Each structure stands twice: as structure tokens, then as C-alpha cells.
Amino acid sequence: MTFADLTADIRASAPGLRGRLEANAPLAPFTWFRVGGPAQCLFTPADEADLAHFLTHLAPEIPVTVIGAASNMIVRDGGAPGVVIRLSPKGFGEASATGDLIVAGAACPDKMLANAAAAAGLAGLEFFYGIPGTVGGALRMNAGTRSNTNPEIEGETRDRFVSARAAARDGSIVTLSPQDMKFEYRRSGAPGDLIFTQATFRGVPDDEAAIRARMAQVQAHRERDQETRAKTGGSTFKNPPGHSAWRLIDAAGCRGLRHGGAQVSEKHCNFLLNLGEATAADIEALGEEVRDRVRAQSGVTLEWEIKRIGVAR
Ligand SMILES: Cc1cc2nc3c(=O)[nH]c(=O)nc-3n(C[C@H](O)[C@H](O)[C@H](O)COP(=O)(O)OP(=O)(O)OC[C@H]3O[C@@H](n4cnc5c(N)ncnc54)[C@H](O)[C@@H]3O)c2cc1C
């Protein structure tokens, strides 16, 4: 599918734009699943001011979608109409510590955030070391781990969160407190149009070597229990209250189930895999089949944790 080229009109309405604008830009290479169609228009802002300038002048009827590392996302095969905004580490990737606070740009990888905290002797952010997303995605998803088996290396974004900055759809810049973020399990209830640009987290002073030892534990757990090198979107479904999604999926006989080029992981059956040639439609259909089988077997309806954007081919 090829979309109409919006870039000339956008450039004309926002003179002085410094970021990169591309028409029909492939998104699959940016995603963990490596599937999906193009963005009608992909905008990579130079910095927060450039993003604000862009949004201020963008016609209100044009839909805007933001992606981070796309580690929790299926881009559908027909691509994403309107503008897709991807913050680049160049303008949004820094992480720095002052006292017990760490300020990180929204494109900073979670792993780098954990490293910056460790280098500053700040504990409590070790769990970020195992999450392959960015700070922006962590804010939207309240990313984290919580199984209560090893509280020392577990946590959620909300536990360490102090404040965030974001650009609203009209280009205004807002600051958000913990109350504004309305964090819940794997979501933030902050207005859906907000594009986070930066966040501040608080750590707890500790010995760097002890922090790094816990980060190594995080890494070891991942290597043992998860598909760390596969084309996947991580946990596909949220854990329903009182249940664990993987147990329900396993009990419904879905471990290893296939649809086209997509498969339910044998190792961690809440993960879906692109075996190499899957389309986004294969992966989404497999997810829906899993939901149907789980509903039939246990009566529980699984809710997608993975975000699906764009249109089918
Ligand atoms: C192997 C693997 C393991 C994983 N393990 C975990 C885990 O242990 N815990 C966990 O919570 N998650 C896990 N995930 C899922 C994923 O890494 C997290 O949800 C992560 O926070 C997503 O960040 P991202 O930058 O990739 O966001 P994306 O996938 O790009 O986007 C996710 C959502 O965030 C929004 N978003 C992204 N950036 C911004 C921004 N700047 N402003 C506003 N909204 C934004 C998007 O619009 C979308 O709605 C795993 C994924 C994989 C592939």
C-alpha cells in the first residue's frame, strides 16, 4: 500500500522544521517483530522544541501515532495513516544523574537508564535493565516486572517516577506529576495524545558494585526464561486479575501453536514469535486464536498488552 505524500504540505505549513520528514517510510525495520507496512509520513524531530513546532502547525485532522523501540507493538501490514513520530536518541536519548535524581530523554533505552543509575550509585532501577524499550514506552506502559519472587530486582516505572515532560497534540509542553500519570498495571491513564519527551526518576543511594550485581541477575533471569533474541513483542496479553496469562495459554494447549509464519513460543507461551516470514496479520490472527481458545477453555478473556497500530492490507 502506498499512501498520498503529505510531506510537502506539512513542510509548507511549518517553516523552519529541523527534523526529518519522510513519505511512505518503512516501519518494520524499527519494530521487534520486523513486520508491518509503512508510515504515511514519518517524522523524526530534532528536539523537543522542533516537536512542539511540528505539532502546533500540523492540521488537527491528521492522526498522530508515536513509537519508541516498538518492542510492544504490531504495525499492521497496510501501514499507519497520518504521521508516525519516532523520537531519535540524538535529540531525546540522554540520561544524567544529579543527587538521587536521574533525568532521561524519552528515546533513552531502558537499559541505558539502568546503566546511568548504576554509574551514579543509585539503586531501584535495576529492573529497567531487562526491558528492551525506551523511557517513552515505559511511561505509557508503566513497564516493569512484578512476580514477588525477587523484589530486589523487580519494580515498575511508577515506583521510581518523579515527573515527566510531554508535548500535547496542540504543541503545548506540559509537566506531569505521579497523579497526572494515573499509572495502573501496564498502562498510564495520562491523555493518549501526549508524547512524552523526558522523565525524572528517583533512585536510592547504594554501592555501584551491588547494583551491577543485581543487574547481572536481571540479565540472567531473562536469558533463562525468555526469548531475548527472537522477533517478538514480549508478553502479548496482560495477566488477568488473579491469573497468569501464560498458565491460561498453556492450559488451553496453545504452547507452540502456529499460524502462517507466527508461533506461540515454546519457551514462554505468552510470547508470540515471527519465525522469519510472518506477516502482521499472521501474528495478530494467532493472538486472536489464543484468546478464543483460552476463553473456551477457562472462560477468561485475555486483554492484549501489545499495541496494534495501523490498518490491515
Ligand atoms: C523480549 C521482550 C521482553 C519484554 N519484557 C518486558 C517486561 O519485562 N516488562 C514490561 O513491562 N514490558 C516488557 N516488554 C515489552 C516492552 O519492552 C515494554 O512495554 C516497553 O515499555 C515498550 O517500550 P517501547 O519504547 O518499545 O514502546 P513501543 O512498543 O514503541 O510503544 C508502546 C506504547 O508506548 C507508546 N509510546 C512509545 N513512546 C512514547 C512516547 N515518547 N510518548 C508517548 N507514548 C509513547 C506507543 O505509542 C505505544 O502505545 C518486553 C518486550 C520484549 C520484546
The ligand as an SDF file (V2000), in Angstrom:
LIG
                    3D

 53 58  0  0  0  0  0  0  0  0999 V2000
   11.9120   -9.6740   24.7360 C   0  0  0  0  0  0  0  0  0  0  0  0
   10.9660   -8.6760   25.3770 C   0  0  0  0  0  0  0  0  0  0  0  0
   10.8480   -8.6260   26.7570 C   0  0  0  0  0  0  0  0  0  0  0  0
    9.9730   -7.7070   27.3630 C   0  0  0  0  0  0  0  0  0  0  0  0
    9.8840   -7.6900   28.7370 N   0  0  0  0  0  0  0  0  0  0  0  0
    9.0760   -6.7870   29.3300 C   0  0  0  0  0  0  0  0  0  0  0  0
    8.9630   -6.7250   30.7670 C   0  0  0  0  0  0  0  0  0  0  0  0
    9.5850   -7.4620   31.4960 O   0  0  0  0  0  0  0  0  0  0  0  0
    8.1470   -5.7970   31.3060 N   0  0  0  0  0  0  0  0  0  0  0  0
    7.4090   -4.9490   30.5420 C   0  0  0  0  0  0  0  0  0  0  0  0
    6.6860   -4.1010   31.0900 O   0  0  0  0  0  0  0  0  0  0  0  0
    7.4860   -4.9800   29.1960 N   0  0  0  0  0  0  0  0  0  0  0  0
    8.2880   -5.8720   28.5770 C   0  0  0  0  0  0  0  0  0  0  0  0
    8.3620   -5.9130   27.2070 N   0  0  0  0  0  0  0  0  0  0  0  0
    7.5080   -5.0120   26.4030 C   0  0  0  0  0  0  0  0  0  0  0  0
    8.1250   -3.6480   26.0790 C   0  0  0  0  0  0  0  0  0  0  0  0
    9.5370   -3.7070   26.0670 O   0  0  0  0  0  0  0  0  0  0  0  0
    7.6620   -2.5540   27.0500 C   0  0  0  0  0  0  0  0  0  0  0  0
    6.2550   -2.4050   27.0060 O   0  0  0  0  0  0  0  0  0  0  0  0
    8.2990   -1.2030   26.7380 C   0  0  0  0  0  0  0  0  0  0  0  0
    7.9830   -0.2860   27.7580 O   0  0  0  0  0  0  0  0  0  0  0  0
    7.8450   -0.6230   25.4030 C   0  0  0  0  0  0  0  0  0  0  0  0
    8.6900    0.4650   25.0980 O   0  0  0  0  0  0  0  0  0  0  0  0
    8.9310    0.8850   23.5890 P   0  0  0  0  0  0  0  0  0  0  0  0
    9.8090    2.0690   23.5780 O   0  0  0  0  0  0  0  0  0  0  0  0
    9.3690   -0.2700   22.7900 O   0  0  0  0  0  0  0  0  0  0  0  0
    7.4480    1.3050   23.1780 O   0  0  0  0  0  0  0  0  0  0  0  0
    6.6560    0.9250   21.8590 P   0  0  0  0  0  0  0  0  0  0  0  0
    6.4850   -0.5410   21.7480 O   0  0  0  0  0  0  0  0  0  0  0  0
    7.2460    1.6360   20.7030 O   0  0  0  0  0  0  0  0  0  0  0  0
    5.2400    1.5680   22.1900 O   0  0  0  0  0  0  0  0  0  0  0  0
    4.4410    1.0600   23.2290 C   0  0  0  0  0  0  0  0  0  0  0  0
    3.3810    2.1180   23.5590 C   0  0  0  0  0  0  0  0  0  0  0  0
    4.0490    3.2680   24.1050 O   0  0  0  0  0  0  0  0  0  0  0  0
    3.7180    4.4170   23.3340 C   0  0  0  0  0  0  0  0  0  0  0  0
    4.8980    5.2860   23.3190 N   0  0  0  0  0  0  0  0  0  0  0  0
    6.1650    4.9760   22.9470 C   0  0  0  0  0  0  0  0  0  0  0  0
    6.9600    6.0630   23.0890 N   0  0  0  0  0  0  0  0  0  0  0  0
    6.1750    7.0650   23.5480 C   0  0  0  0  0  0  0  0  0  0  0  0
    6.3860    8.4390   23.8770 C   0  0  0  0  0  0  0  0  0  0  0  0
    7.5800    9.0270   23.7590 N   0  0  0  0  0  0  0  0  0  0  0  0
    5.3200    9.1670   24.3150 N   0  0  0  0  0  0  0  0  0  0  0  0
    4.0930    8.6130   24.4200 C   0  0  0  0  0  0  0  0  0  0  0  0
    3.8230    7.3350   24.1240 N   0  0  0  0  0  0  0  0  0  0  0  0
    4.8540    6.5630   23.6950 C   0  0  0  0  0  0  0  0  0  0  0  0
    3.3420    3.8950   21.9550 C   0  0  0  0  0  0  0  0  0  0  0  0
    2.5110    4.8000   21.2500 O   0  0  0  0  0  0  0  0  0  0  0  0
    2.6200    2.6080   22.3330 C   0  0  0  0  0  0  0  0  0  0  0  0
    1.2940    2.8940   22.7230 O   0  0  0  0  0  0  0  0  0  0  0  0
    9.2130   -6.8210   26.5730 C   0  0  0  0  0  0  0  0  0  0  0  0
    9.3520   -6.8510   25.1740 C   0  0  0  0  0  0  0  0  0  0  0  0
   10.2100   -7.7620   24.5820 C   0  0  0  0  0  0  0  0  0  0  0  0
   10.3420   -7.7730   23.0700 C   0  0  0  0  0  0  0  0  0  0  0  0
  1  2  1  0
  2  3  1  0
  2 52  2  0
  3  4  2  0
  4  5  1  0
  4 50  1  0
  5  6  2  0
  6  7  1  0
  6 13  1  0
  7  8  2  0
  7  9  1  0
  9 10  1  0
 10 11  2  0
 10 12  1  0
 12 13  2  0
 13 14  1  0
 14 15  1  0
 14 50  1  0
 15 16  1  0
 16 17  1  0
 16 18  1  0
 18 19  1  0
 18 20  1  0
 20 21  1  0
 20 22  1  0
 22 23  1  0
 23 24  1  0
 24 25  2  0
 24 26  1  0
 24 27  1  0
 27 28  1  0
 28 29  2  0
 28 30  1  0
 28 31  1  0
 31 32  1  0
 32 33  1  0
 33 34  1  0
 33 48  1  0
 34 35  1  0
 35 36  1  0
 35 46  1  0
 36 37  1  0
 36 45  1  0
 37 38  2  0
 38 39  1  0
 39 40  1  0
 39 45  2  0
 40 41  1  0
 40 42  2  0
 42 43  1  0
 43 44  2  0
 44 45  1  0
 46 47  1  0
 46 48  1  0
 48 49  1  0
 50 51  2  0
 51 52  1  0
 52 53  1  0
M  END
$$$$
